[in-house]
Amino acid sequence: MAAAPTPGRRFWLVKSEPDAFSWDQQVERGVEPWTGVRNHMAKANLAAMRIGDLAFFYHSNIGKQIVGVVEVVREAYPDPTVGPDDPKGAKGSPWLCVDVQAVGPMPKPVTLAAIKADPALAEIALVRQSRLSVMPISAEHWARLCAMGEWPA
């Protein structure tokens, strides 16, 4: 598993409702575009992602837990799921997506309840901005969440 920090690598958390797109589907499909983001802050986060960045794959609504790790394998490009009735992004630019590839499942899924119970994680966006679907994770918080999930770092 390629989870060890490398120079310049950044960390993220991406959220998906498992009844819409699950971890198992990500694994089955291999490389998959992370589409459907329609929030300007999340769009900015997608635009900031670079090849080699890692992200926690988080099941929202059902489960509410980190279930795996994905790697960014293609940087931001126009989201092909934007239809004629979809609003455009800032300054008329289209909504964005990135391609991600499954790195591996979280050995021990990390629940939202466990995250909220850990004072060291009180400032992460998942706790402070719970509706944001794509969010940065600091290297310190990444390490803490990896430890909680028994992910080899």
C-alpha positions as CSV (number, residue, x, y, z in Angstrom):
1,M,0.0,0.0,0.0
2,A,1.4,3.3,-1.1
3,A,0.4,5.5,1.9
4,A,3.7,6.8,3.1
5,P,4.0,10.6,2.9
6,T,6.1,11.9,0.0
7,P,7.4,15.4,-0.4
8,G,4.7,17.7,-1.7
9,R,2.0,15.1,-1.3
10,R,-1.3,16.5,0.1
11,F,-4.1,14.7,1.8
12,W,-7.9,14.9,1.3
13,L,-11.2,13.3,2.3
14,V,-13.8,12.6,-0.4
15,K,-17.4,11.8,0.5
16,S,-19.8,9.5,-1.3
17,E,-23.2,8.2,-0.4
18,P,-22.7,4.4,-0.6
19,D,-26.1,3.8,-2.2
20,A,-25.0,6.2,-5.0
21,F,-21.3,5.2,-5.3
22,S,-19.6,2.9,-2.8
23,W,-16.1,1.8,-1.9
24,D,-16.8,-1.6,-3.5
25,Q,-17.7,0.1,-6.8
26,Q,-14.5,2.2,-6.6
27,V,-12.4,-1.0,-6.2
28,E,-14.3,-2.8,-8.9
29,R,-13.9,0.0,-11.4
30,G,-10.2,0.7,-10.7
31,V,-9.7,4.3,-11.9
32,E,-12.9,6.4,-11.6
33,P,-13.7,10.1,-12.1
34,W,-14.8,11.8,-8.9
35,T,-17.8,13.6,-10.5
36,G,-21.0,15.3,-9.4
37,V,-19.4,17.9,-7.1
38,R,-21.6,21.1,-7.1
39,N,-20.1,23.2,-4.3
40,H,-17.6,26.0,-5.0
41,M,-15.4,25.2,-2.1
42,A,-15.3,21.5,-2.9
43,K,-14.6,22.5,-6.6
44,A,-11.6,24.6,-5.4
45,N,-10.3,21.6,-3.5
46,L,-10.6,19.4,-6.6
47,A,-8.7,22.0,-8.5
48,A,-5.9,21.9,-5.9
49,M,-5.5,18.1,-6.0
50,R,-2.3,16.8,-7.7
51,I,-1.3,13.4,-9.0
52,G,-0.1,11.3,-6.2
53,D,-2.2,13.0,-3.5
54,L,-4.1,10.6,-1.3
55,A,-7.7,10.8,0.0
56,F,-9.8,9.0,2.5
57,F,-12.9,7.5,0.9
58,Y,-15.7,8.3,3.3
59,H,-19.2,6.8,3.2
60,S,-21.6,9.6,4.1
61,N,-25.3,9.2,5.2
62,I,-25.1,5.4,5.4
63,G,-22.2,4.2,7.6
64,K,-20.6,7.6,8.1
65,Q,-17.1,6.2,8.2
66,I,-13.7,6.2,6.4
67,V,-13.7,2.9,4.5
68,G,-10.7,3.2,2.2
69,V,-7.9,5.3,0.6
70,V,-7.7,6.5,-3.0
71,E,-4.9,8.2,-4.9
72,V,-5.4,11.0,-7.4
73,V,-4.2,9.7,-10.8
74,R,-5.5,12.6,-13.0
75,E,-5.7,16.2,-12.1
76,A,-8.8,18.4,-12.4
77,Y,-10.7,18.6,-15.7
78,P,-14.3,19.5,-16.7
79,D,-16.9,17.2,-15.1
80,P,-18.5,15.2,-17.9
81,T,-21.7,14.8,-15.9
82,V,-22.6,18.5,-16.2
83,G,-25.8,18.7,-18.1
84,P,-27.4,21.6,-19.9
85,D,-29.5,22.6,-16.8
86,D,-26.5,22.4,-14.3
87,P,-25.3,25.7,-13.0
88,K,-21.7,26.6,-14.0
89,G,-18.9,27.2,-11.6
90,A,-17.3,30.5,-10.7
91,K,-16.8,32.9,-13.6
92,G,-18.5,30.5,-16.1
93,S,-15.9,27.8,-15.7
94,P,-17.4,24.3,-15.6
95,W,-17.6,22.0,-12.6
96,L,-14.5,19.8,-12.2
97,C,-13.6,16.3,-11.4
98,V,-10.4,14.3,-10.8
99,D,-9.7,10.7,-11.4
100,V,-8.9,8.5,-8.4
101,Q,-7.8,4.9,-8.0
102,A,-8.3,2.7,-5.0
103,V,-5.2,2.1,-3.0
104,G,-6.7,-0.1,-0.4
105,P,-9.5,-0.6,2.2
106,M,-9.2,0.9,5.7
107,P,-8.3,-2.1,7.8
108,K,-10.6,-0.8,10.6
109,P,-13.2,1.7,9.3
110,V,-13.0,5.0,11.2
111,T,-16.5,6.2,12.2
112,L,-17.7,9.8,12.4
113,A,-18.5,9.2,16.0
114,A,-14.9,8.1,16.7
115,I,-13.6,11.2,14.9
116,K,-15.8,13.5,16.8
117,A,-14.8,11.9,20.1
118,D,-11.1,12.6,19.5
119,P,-10.1,16.1,20.6
120,A,-7.1,16.0,18.3
121,L,-9.5,16.0,15.4
122,A,-11.9,18.7,16.5
123,E,-10.7,21.1,13.8
124,I,-10.9,18.9,10.7
125,A,-13.4,20.0,8.1
126,L,-15.4,16.8,8.5
127,V,-16.4,18.0,12.0
128,R,-16.5,21.8,11.2
129,Q,-18.0,21.7,7.7
130,S,-19.8,18.4,7.6
131,R,-21.7,19.1,4.3
132,L,-18.4,19.7,2.3
133,S,-17.9,16.7,0.0
134,V,-14.2,17.3,-0.8
135,M,-11.9,18.6,1.9
136,P,-8.3,18.9,2.8
137,I,-6.8,16.9,5.6
138,S,-3.5,18.1,7.3
139,A,-0.6,15.7,7.4
140,E,-1.0,15.6,11.2
141,H,-4.7,14.7,11.0
142,W,-4.0,12.2,8.2
143,A,-1.5,10.4,10.4
144,R,-4.0,10.4,13.3
145,L,-6.8,9.0,11.2
146,C,-4.5,6.4,9.7
147,A,-3.5,5.2,13.2
148,M,-7.2,5.0,14.2
149,G,-7.9,2.9,11.1
150,E,-4.8,0.8,11.4
151,W,-3.6,2.0,8.0
152,P,0.1,1.4,7.5
153,A,1.9,4.7,7.2
